Amino acid sequence: MGGAGADGTGKAVEALGRVADLERAARRGSGWYATYLTVFAAGQLVLVPMALLWHGLAAATTFAVLQVVLVGGMSAYAAKQRVMRRGFGMRHGLIIGVWGLLFALTVLLGLHAFADQVGFAVVAALVCAAPPALGALAERRRSA
């Protein structure tokens, strides 16, 4: 009977070791989301001023193509990732939701109250880059 208990303890220790290994692998593998958010934030530094300062069909077409390339590339990158930590959906939804509200607000203000003002476009780009940039920083801490 003593042997069975020792055997059970050994199996439990092995199982806990495997759980710890999986947790470490998940933590290391989930760092991709910080890269994703960093790329998205950097894209805002280009796309927001473009949306506010460029006008006409060529500008709209260029903006749309760049946006599709950015989002399409990021989506393909995200689809290849094997690890998503608990709470990912809520965090991602919150970050993208806040970004969407800020983007809509800055475009509305930029087109109606601050048309063609470079200073406003710079501030708007930084404001729109903030949610994904802050999310990337937080994600880097979580995956460390």
ROTOR-651524 format. One line per field, with one value per residue (C-alpha): residue in one letter; residue number from 1; x, y, z. Coordinates in nm, 3 decimals. Layout:
<pts>
aa [A | ...]
i [NUM | ...]
east [X | ...]
north [Y | ...]
up [Z | ...]
</pts>
This chain:
<pts>
aa [M | G | G | A | G | A | D | G | T | G | K | A | V | E | A | L | G | R | V | A | D | L | E | R | A | A | R | R | G | S | G | W | Y | A | T | Y | L | T | V | F | A | A | G | Q | L | V | L | V | P | M | A | L | L | W | H | G | L | A | A | A | T | T | F | A | V | L | Q | V | V | L | V | G | G | M | S | A | Y | A | A | K | Q | R | V | M | R | R | G | F | G | M | R | H | G | L | I | I | G | V | W | G | L | L | F | A | L | T | V | L | L | G | L | H | A | F | A | D | Q | V | G | F | A | V | V | A | A | L | V | C | A | A | P | P | A | L | G | A | L | A | E | R | R | R | S | A]
i [1 | 2 | 3 | 4 | 5 | 6 | 7 | 8 | 9 | 10 | 11 | 12 | 13 | 14 | 15 | 16 | 17 | 18 | 19 | 20 | 21 | 22 | 23 | 24 | 25 | 26 | 27 | 28 | 29 | 30 | 31 | 32 | 33 | 34 | 35 | 36 | 37 | 38 | 39 | 40 | 41 | 42 | 43 | 44 | 45 | 46 | 47 | 48 | 49 | 50 | 51 | 52 | 53 | 54 | 55 | 56 | 57 | 58 | 59 | 60 | 61 | 62 | 63 | 64 | 65 | 66 | 67 | 68 | 69 | 70 | 71 | 72 | 73 | 74 | 75 | 76 | 77 | 78 | 79 | 80 | 81 | 82 | 83 | 84 | 85 | 86 | 87 | 88 | 89 | 90 | 91 | 92 | 93 | 94 | 95 | 96 | 97 | 98 | 99 | 100 | 101 | 102 | 103 | 104 | 105 | 106 | 107 | 108 | 109 | 110 | 111 | 112 | 113 | 114 | 115 | 116 | 117 | 118 | 119 | 120 | 121 | 122 | 123 | 124 | 125 | 126 | 127 | 128 | 129 | 130 | 131 | 132 | 133 | 134 | 135 | 136 | 137 | 138 | 139 | 140 | 141 | 142 | 143 | 144]
east [0.000 | 0.290 | 0.419 | 0.087 | 0.089 | 0.445 | 0.356 | 0.052 | 0.263 | 0.517 | 0.244 | 0.101 | 0.444 | 0.492 | 0.149 | 0.224 | 0.556 | 0.378 | 0.126 | 0.412 | 0.585 | 0.263 | 0.211 | 0.566 | 0.519 | 0.188 | 0.340 | 0.634 | 0.408 | 0.160 | 0.413 | 0.302 | 0.009 | 0.246 | 0.405 | 0.061 | -0.040 | 0.294 | 0.251 | -0.107 | 0.005 | 0.280 | 0.028 | -0.181 | 0.111 | 0.088 | -0.280 | -0.439 | -0.255 | -0.326 | -0.698 | -0.700 | -0.469 | -0.504 | -0.810 | -0.965 | -1.007 | -0.636 | -0.598 | -0.901 | -0.781 | -0.429 | -0.568 | -0.802 | -0.529 | -0.284 | -0.552 | -0.638 | -0.269 | -0.217 | -0.527 | -0.494 | -0.129 | -0.200 | -0.495 | -0.285 | -0.016 | -0.271 | -0.429 | -0.095 | -0.048 | -0.111 | -0.140 | -0.400 | -0.412 | -0.724 | -0.904 | -0.757 | -1.093 | -1.202 | -0.865 | -0.853 | -1.213 | -1.148 | -0.831 | -0.984 | -1.310 | -1.131 | -0.916 | -1.228 | -1.399 | -1.088 | -1.033 | -1.392 | -1.376 | -1.045 | -1.165 | -1.488 | -1.305 | -1.026 | -1.260 | -1.506 | -1.325 | -0.955 | -0.951 | -0.602 | -0.427 | -0.104 | -0.072 | -0.410 | -0.322 | -0.004 | -0.188 | -0.469 | -0.218 | -0.063 | -0.405 | -0.510 | -0.180 | -0.211 | -0.458 | -0.264 | 0.072 | -0.041 | -0.192 | 0.143 | 0.327 | 0.083 | 0.105 | 0.485 | 0.463 | 0.210 | 0.418 | 0.748]
north [0.000 | 0.236 | 0.177 | 0.281 | 0.609 | 0.688 | 0.602 | 0.833 | 1.115 | 1.071 | 1.088 | 1.401 | 1.565 | 1.473 | 1.614 | 1.939 | 1.959 | 1.919 | 2.188 | 2.425 | 2.349 | 2.417 | 2.743 | 2.858 | 2.764 | 2.950 | 3.258 | 3.255 | 3.182 | 3.457 | 3.737 | 3.758 | 3.980 | 4.253 | 4.255 | 4.266 | 4.568 | 4.744 | 4.713 | 4.838 | 5.139 | 5.221 | 5.203 | 5.470 | 5.713 | 5.695 | 5.627 | 5.887 | 6.187 | 6.045 | 6.026 | 6.384 | 6.563 | 6.391 | 6.456 | 6.320 | 5.984 | 5.900 | 5.972 | 5.762 | 5.476 | 5.487 | 5.498 | 5.204 | 4.991 | 5.059 | 4.984 | 4.655 | 4.560 | 4.646 | 4.469 | 4.179 | 4.123 | 4.147 | 3.909 | 3.653 | 3.686 | 3.642 | 3.340 | 3.158 | 3.195 | 2.886 | 3.045 | 3.283 | 3.338 | 3.349 | 3.683 | 3.755 | 3.822 | 4.073 | 4.254 | 4.268 | 4.388 | 4.661 | 4.784 | 4.784 | 4.933 | 5.225 | 5.272 | 5.272 | 5.538 | 5.756 | 5.713 | 5.807 | 6.109 | 6.234 | 6.194 | 6.380 | 6.659 | 6.665 | 6.698 | 6.944 | 7.152 | 7.118 | 7.063 | 7.045 | 7.133 | 6.939 | 6.991 | 6.832 | 6.541 | 6.473 | 6.478 | 6.266 | 6.007 | 5.984 | 5.959 | 5.679 | 5.496 | 5.509 | 5.221 | 4.960 | 5.093 | 5.074 | 4.732 | 4.616 | 4.735 | 4.555 | 4.240 | 4.242 | 4.251 | 3.965 | 3.743 | 3.805]
up [0.000 | 0.075 | -0.279 | -0.432 | -0.240 | -0.345 | -0.704 | -0.688 | -0.547 | -0.825 | -1.088 | -0.927 | -0.923 | -1.291 | -1.380 | -1.196 | -1.380 | -1.715 | -1.616 | -1.527 | -1.859 | -2.051 | -1.863 | -1.945 | -2.312 | -2.326 | -2.166 | -2.412 | -2.708 | -2.626 | -2.676 | -3.039 | -2.939 | -2.818 | -3.164 | -3.326 | -3.118 | -3.177 | -3.555 | -3.527 | -3.319 | -3.569 | -3.852 | -3.683 | -3.699 | -4.079 | -4.145 | -3.917 | -4.066 | -4.411 | -4.332 | -4.203 | -4.443 | -4.779 | -4.994 | -5.309 | -5.478 | -5.495 | -5.123 | -5.033 | -5.253 | -5.108 | -4.753 | -4.820 | -4.979 | -4.695 | -4.436 | -4.607 | -4.626 | -4.258 | -4.127 | -4.371 | -4.281 | -3.910 | -3.941 | -4.130 | -3.862 | -3.582 | -3.751 | -3.752 | -3.376 | -3.167 | -2.824 | -2.684 | -2.312 | -2.101 | -2.136 | -2.481 | -2.645 | -2.384 | -2.382 | -2.762 | -2.782 | -2.528 | -2.699 | -3.048 | -2.918 | -2.751 | -3.061 | -3.283 | -3.073 | -3.068 | -3.442 | -3.522 | -3.290 | -3.431 | -3.790 | -3.716 | -3.536 | -3.792 | -4.086 | -3.932 | -3.670 | -3.753 | -4.128 | -4.281 | -3.955 | -3.933 | -3.556 | -3.497 | -3.727 | -3.528 | -3.195 | -3.341 | -3.463 | -3.117 | -2.952 | -3.189 | -3.143 | -2.763 | -2.702 | -2.901 | -2.775 | -2.411 | -2.479 | -2.623 | -2.313 | -2.084 | -2.296 | -2.282 | -1.901 | -1.898 | -2.123 | -1.940]
</pts>
